Amino acid sequence: MSSSPLPTHCVCLTMAIEADLAQHASGLTLPAPIDKSKTSQLADLVAADLTSLLGDISDFGCLVAGAIYEQPQLLTPDYAVFNALKTMYHKAQTGDDTSRPFQPGLMALGASGGQFPETALNPEPNTSAGPMLLIPILLIGEDPEALAELSCRAEEILINQGQVRPETAIALIELFGINPLHARYMTLHDLCAMLSMQLTHIGLPELWSLLDAQLLTGDSVMIESPVGNRFQSTPDGVNLTYLGFDDWANINDCDTDELISGYARYIRIQRQVVTAMKAHHIPFRLLQLTADLIERLDSADDWSSVLPELEGFFVCERPIDGPAVGQLDLTEQSSVELGTIAYTVQWREEDGTVNRLEHYYPLRARGLQQILDHLKALYQDDLVCNFPGGLCIDTEQRRLISA
């Protein structure tokens, strides 16, 4: 990336709210954006908080949005929320006359009927929210030196002393119905550092490496997890490779008793990365990797130029490509933690000889139903599924088999 997508002449801050989930027994959902009157109350409190923490900010514009967001919507490659906030501030300041000089001041951006005039500012609808909620705040100025000094003060002070005042915490309950355990101001760097620690703590440092490249550094990087997930960050998005069990088992040098747990971990990381890419609005391509293609990765600047893209809802792999004759067996390959991982279809003779073996892997949310619809259309009433409650593998051949 040649330049930062963050808005220029601005310091981007957030109020980070850790909600008390115990006070929301039925689950926490994002509250609706508040109107101009309520946002004005919030903005006055935020300005007073920031003045007490950072000193006089009257030479800067201060814009407070009357909405609460989840972390991924604020941390996107184009930083759409913060850029939209800057656009709204300048529209309010200058109208149609772009020659009017910059005027510092406090601006409360409230919603009308639960909606903002800039669609990028509308919180994404969700059925449930996590405990970390964010209110975006923008400090705007024209003097680069003054902005740089303000940014340095924010980085030095807020990480250790950024707690909101008690009256601001009380207002969060009154305005949004959110019961905060803690609420504090954070810079975007603080927010990213916290996300990095969280992902590393839960065993997903590879995901943070991708987010770091896409959101902050713009670097082109290749990342491999301990269980063989392979990801590549490029200037126009992320390449995610996908391995079926058979190829994964023959590429990764693990003991046979680690095959099941290792592949389950591989799929878990794969699914979590895909979910994160969608949440952060990072474009990605899912690429099919096989054992005979893996050597191409080292020499390719963009893996999508050497690997086929998986664009459907599922992928079918056929390790034994013989005639579809004999007894038909269908097996659900699954994990207690992950649910269905694949469906295996096998045709075999009475003596046990396998004529044909197919594995169907879901790639997207509707993939499982698409697989079942596809198989029912092919085999109709002949289809009876076995549910062994795990992965069925041939440890000698290191491949999935039917139950």
N, C-alpha and C positions, 0 to 999 in steps of 0.2 A: 504494500500500500504506500503510495507516494506521499500522502499527507494524512493527518489525523482527521477522522470524521467528526470529532467533537466540535461543538460550536466555538468560534473564535471570540476573543475578547470577553471570555466568560470564565467563572469558576463554578464548576458543577458540584453541588452538595446534595446529600439526602438526609432526611430524618429517618433513622432506622428504628423500627418499633418491633420489639419482641413481644408478641401477644401472649397473654396468659390463657393457654388452651384449656386449662382446668375450668375457666369461667365460661367456656363455650362448649358445653358438653355435647351439643348436637352437631358440632363441627364448625369450623370458621370459614366464612365466605367473605370475599372482598366487599366492603361497604360501598354503596353507590357514591359517586362524586357529590360534593356538597355545593350549595349555591354561593353566589357572590357575597352575600351578607355573612354567612358562616365562614367563608374563606378569608374574609377581611379580619375576622376575629383571630383566626389561625395565623394570618400573616403578621399581625401586630405582635403576637407572642413570639413568633419565629425571629422577627427583626430584633426584639428585645433580647432574646437568647443569644443571637449571634453577636450583638453589640457587646454583651457582657463577656463573651468568649474571645472575640477577635478584635475588639475595639471599635472605633467609629467606622461605620460602613455607609454613612450618608452620602459619600461621593460616588457611590455605586448604585446601579439599579438592583433591586432585590425582588425577584418574582417567586411567588409561592403558589403551587398548584393545589387546588382543593380536591385532591384525589389520592388514594392509596393504591400502590402497585406492588406486584411481586417482583422479586429481583430480576428474573430473566427479561422482563419487558423493558427495564431500564438499561440492561447490559446487552445491547444488540450492536452489530457491526456499524450501523449507521447512526446509532444513538438518537433514534427518531424522536423520543420524548423530549430530550434536552434541546434538540434543534427546533422542535415545534414550539417549545417554551420561548426560545429566543425570538422566533418569528412573531409570536403573539405579543411579546414585549415591544418590539419595534413597530408593529402595526398600531399598537395603542399609543405609542409615542409620536409617530410621524404621520399616521393615516396614509393618504396617497402622496404626501409631500416628502419624498425621501431626502430632500435637501435640508429639512429641519434639523437643528443640532440635537445631539444626544442630551437627554435630561435624566439625571438620576432620580430615583424615587422608589417607593414601595408599591408593588402591584400584586393584587390578589386575583388570581385567575379562577373564578368559580364556574360551575357548570349551569346549564339551563336545561331543565327536564332531564337531568342526569347525563347530559352529553356536552362535549366541548366542540367549538367551531372547527378546531383542527382534529381530524379523526385519529391521528397518531397519539393524541392525548387521552383517548378513551381507554380506560383499563380493560384488558382482555377479559372476556367473560370466562368464568370458571365455576366449577361445582364445589370446590374446596380450595382453601389457601393454606400455605405453610405458616409457621410461626413468625417468620421474618417478613415484615411489611415495610414499605418505603414510601416516603413523600419526597418528590424531587423539588429542589430549590436551586435557583440560578442567580448568581451575582454577576452583574454585567457592568463593564466599564469601557473607557476609551483609551486610558493611559496604560500602555503595556507594562511599564515599570511598576505602577501602582497595583495592577492586577497580579503581576508576578510576586510582589511582596505579600499581597493578600493570600495568594495561593500557598505560599510558603508558611505563612502563619497558620492557615487552616490545617496543613499537613502536620505541623509541629504540635498544635494545641488539641485538635479535635480527637485524635486517637486516644489520648489519655484523659482529657477533661471535657469531652463533648456532650455530657449529659444535659438533657433538657431540664428546665426549672420545674418545680412541682406544679405550678399553675398551668404550664403547657401540657404536662402529663394528664392533668384533670380534664383539660379541654379536649383531649383526644377521646376520652370517654363520652363527653357531652356531644361532640360534633360527629364522631364516627361510630360510637357504640363499641369501641375497641378497648379492652382492658389491658393496658401495657404492663408487662413485668419490668421492662426497661425501655427507655427511649433515649437515643443519643444522635448527635449529628456526626456524619461521616463524609469524607471526601470519596470520590470514585476510586482512588487508589486504596483507601482503607477498605472499601466495599469489596474490591477485587482481592485484596489480601485475605480478607475473611473467607471469601468463597474458595480461595486456594487452600486454606487450612482445612475447611470443611470437607472438600473433596479428597484431599490427601488423607484425612482422618478416616474416611469411610472406604479407603482403598481404591480411589479413582484419580491418582495423580495424572494419568494419561488424559483424562477429560479436561483437567485444568490446563495442561500443556496446549491442547487444541483451542480452548477458550482464550488463553493468553495470546496465542498467535493471531486469532481472529479479531479479538477485541482491543488489544493493546499494541503489540509489537509489529504486526503485519508480516512476520517472518514466515518463510516457507520451511516447514519442518516435517520430518517423518518420525512417527512414534510407534513403538511396539510395546505391548503389555507383556508381563511375565507369562501369560497363557496364550500369546500369539495373536492378539488383536493387532491389526496394522492400520494405522491412520496416517493421512497426509494432509497438512494444511497448505493451501495454495492461495494466491491473491484473489481468486474468484470462488472460494468456498473450500469445503473439506471432502476428501476422498475417503470413504469407509470401505474396506475390503470385507468380503464375507466368505467364510469357509464352511462347507458342510462337514459333518462329523468325520467322514472317511478321509478327506484330504487333511483336515486338521490333525487327526490322529497319526497320520503318516508323516506330517511335517514336524510335529512337535515330539521331541525325544523325552517322553515321560513313561513311567512304569505303567503296566497294564492296570494296576489297582488305582491309578490316578486318572484314567481315561474319563470316567464318568464325571467325577468332581471337577476335573480340569475343563472339560467341554462345557459343563454347566456354568462355570465361572466365565468362560469365554462368551457365552451367549448373554449372560447377565451384563457384562461390560458393554457388549455390542448394543443391547437394548437401551441401556442407560445413556450411552453416547448419542444414539439416534433421538431419544426423548429430549436430551439437552439441546441438540442442534435445532430441533423444531421449536423448543421453548425460547431460545435466544435468537430465532429468526436467522440462523446461519445456513446458507444454502449448502447442500451436501449431495453427493452422488454415491450410490451403493454399487460397488463393483465386485464382480465374481472372481474370486481367487481360487486357483487350483494348484496342486503340487507342481505341475509341470510349467506353471506360469510365474512362480514366485521369483525366479532369477531375474525377471524383467524389471522388478521394482527398483533395484539398486541403480539402474542406469536411466530411469525415466524421471524427467522433471515434473511431469504430470501423469500420475498413474492412469487417469482416464483415457490416455492415449494408447495404452498397451493392454488394458483389461476391459472386458465387455461390461456394460452397465446393466444392472438388474432393475428393470423398470416396472415389472408387474407386481401383483400382490403376493406371489409365491414363486419359488424356483424348484424345479424337479431335477434331481441328479439320478443317473442310471448306471450304477457300477457293474451290473450284469445286464447286457442288452440283448437277451435272447427272445424267443417267441413267448407271447403271453398265453401260455397253455399250462394246464395242470391245476392243482389246488390253489385257490386264491386266498391269501392271508393279508389282513390289514392290521397294523399295530400302531398305537399311539406311543410315540417316544416322548417321555415327559420328565419333569423334575418337580419335586414338592414345592420348591421355591418359585420356579419359573412357569409352571404349567406346561402346556404342550410345546415341545421343541420341534417335532417333525412327525410326519406320518410315513410309515414304511409299508410299501405294497410288494408282495412277494408271490411268485408263481413257482410251485415246486411239484416234482413227481412223487409218487408213492414211496420211492426209495430214498427220498430226501434231497435229490438233486434239484438245485435251484435253477430254473430256466431264465427267470427275469427278476430283477430287484430294483425298486425305485424308492427314492426318498423325496418327500415333499416338505420343503421348509417355508414357513410363513415369513414374509418380509415386512409386511405392513399390518395395520390394525385389523383390516378385514381379511387378512390372508388365510386364517384358519377356516372361516366360512367358505371362502373361495375354493380352498382345497377340497373341502367336503362336497361342495356343489359339483366340482369338476369330477370327482371320483364317483359320485352318485350318478351323474350323467353317463359315465362310461360303463358302470357295472350294475347299476340299478339294484335289484333285490338281492344280488349275490354278495353285497357288501356287508360284512359283519366285522366289527372292530374289536380287537383285543386291547385290554387296558392293563398292562403289567405293573404300572405304577413306577416306572423308571425308564432308563435306557437299556435296550437289549443289544448287546454287542458280541461280536465274535472276536475274542481277545487275540487269536492267532492272526487273523486277517486284519484286525484293527478296523472294523467297520460295523455299522449298524446292521442288524438282522431283524427278521420278524420274530414275534414271540412264538 
